[in-house]
């Protein structure tokens, strides 16, 4: 599913504002979420889940062939933990 698909679904469900206004609202929501992630804030969306930024520490490995130490720098990563009910629905689909 991409942005276009989401906007089509929005148009079917929210027909009291124009497509252009729907697109603006959607883009504003994305901007708000992006800013929160950049600011290392946790995003909790009820009935959906939690987006969180974690920092992966620097890692050092030895290259087996050359014996050289390889460094992987520290980096930030976005993780998502689904809401318990959403997680249960996903689990039921697997059965």
C-alpha positions as CSV (number, residue, x, y, z in Angstrom):
1,X,0.0,0.0,0.0
2,X,1.4,3.4,-0.9
3,X,0.3,7.1,-0.4
4,X,-2.0,7.0,-3.5
5,X,-3.8,3.9,-2.1
6,X,-4.2,5.5,1.3
7,X,-5.6,8.7,-0.3
8,X,-8.1,6.7,-2.4
9,X,-9.4,5.0,0.8
10,X,-9.6,8.3,2.6
11,X,-11.6,9.7,-0.3
12,X,-14.1,6.9,0.0
13,X,-14.4,7.2,3.8
14,X,-14.2,11.0,4.1
15,X,-16.2,12.6,1.4
16,X,-17.0,15.9,3.1
17,X,-13.7,17.5,2.3
18,X,-12.0,17.8,-1.1
19,X,-9.3,15.4,-2.4
20,X,-6.8,18.3,-2.2
21,X,-7.7,19.0,1.5
22,X,-7.4,15.2,2.3
23,X,-4.0,15.2,0.7
24,X,-3.0,18.2,2.7
25,X,-4.2,16.7,6.0
26,X,-2.3,13.4,5.2
27,X,0.9,15.3,4.3
28,X,0.6,17.3,7.6
29,X,0.2,14.1,9.6
30,X,3.3,12.7,7.9
31,X,5.2,15.9,8.6
32,X,4.2,15.8,12.3
33,X,5.3,12.1,12.6
34,X,8.6,12.8,10.8
35,X,9.4,15.7,13.1
36,X,8.6,13.6,16.1
37,X,10.9,10.8,14.9
38,X,13.7,13.3,14.1
39,X,13.4,14.7,17.7
40,X,13.7,11.2,19.1
41,X,10.1,11.2,20.4
42,X,8.0,8.1,20.9
43,X,4.8,8.0,18.7
44,X,1.9,6.1,20.2
45,X,-1.1,5.5,17.9
46,X,-4.0,4.0,19.7
47,X,-5.3,0.7,18.2
48,X,-2.2,0.5,16.0
49,X,1.1,0.6,17.9
50,X,4.2,2.5,19.0
51,X,7.0,3.9,16.8
52,X,10.3,4.4,18.7
53,X,13.8,5.5,17.7
54,X,16.6,3.4,19.2
55,X,20.3,3.9,19.0
56,X,22.4,0.9,17.9
57,X,25.8,1.1,19.6
58,X,29.0,1.0,17.6
59,X,30.2,-2.5,16.7
60,X,33.6,-3.9,16.0
61,X,34.3,-7.1,14.0
62,X,37.4,-8.8,12.9
63,X,37.6,-9.6,9.2
64,X,38.4,-13.3,9.2
65,X,40.4,-13.2,5.9
66,X,42.5,-10.1,6.6
67,X,42.5,-9.9,10.4
68,X,41.6,-6.3,10.0
69,X,39.2,-4.7,12.6
70,X,36.0,-3.4,10.9
71,X,34.0,-0.7,12.6
72,X,30.3,-0.2,12.2
73,X,29.4,3.2,13.5
74,X,26.6,3.9,16.0
75,X,23.3,4.5,14.2
76,X,19.7,5.4,15.0
77,X,16.9,3.1,13.8
78,X,13.1,3.3,13.9
79,X,11.3,0.3,15.4
80,X,7.6,-0.5,15.5
81,X,5.8,-2.4,18.1
82,X,2.2,-3.3,17.2
83,X,-0.7,-2.8,19.6
84,X,-1.6,-6.0,21.4
85,X,-4.9,-6.3,19.6
86,X,-3.3,-5.7,16.2
87,X,-0.6,-8.2,17.0
88,X,-3.3,-10.8,17.9
89,X,-5.1,-10.2,14.6
90,X,-1.8,-10.7,12.7
91,X,-1.2,-13.9,14.7
92,X,-4.6,-15.2,13.9
93,X,-4.0,-14.7,10.2
94,X,-0.9,-17.0,10.4
95,X,-3.0,-19.9,11.8
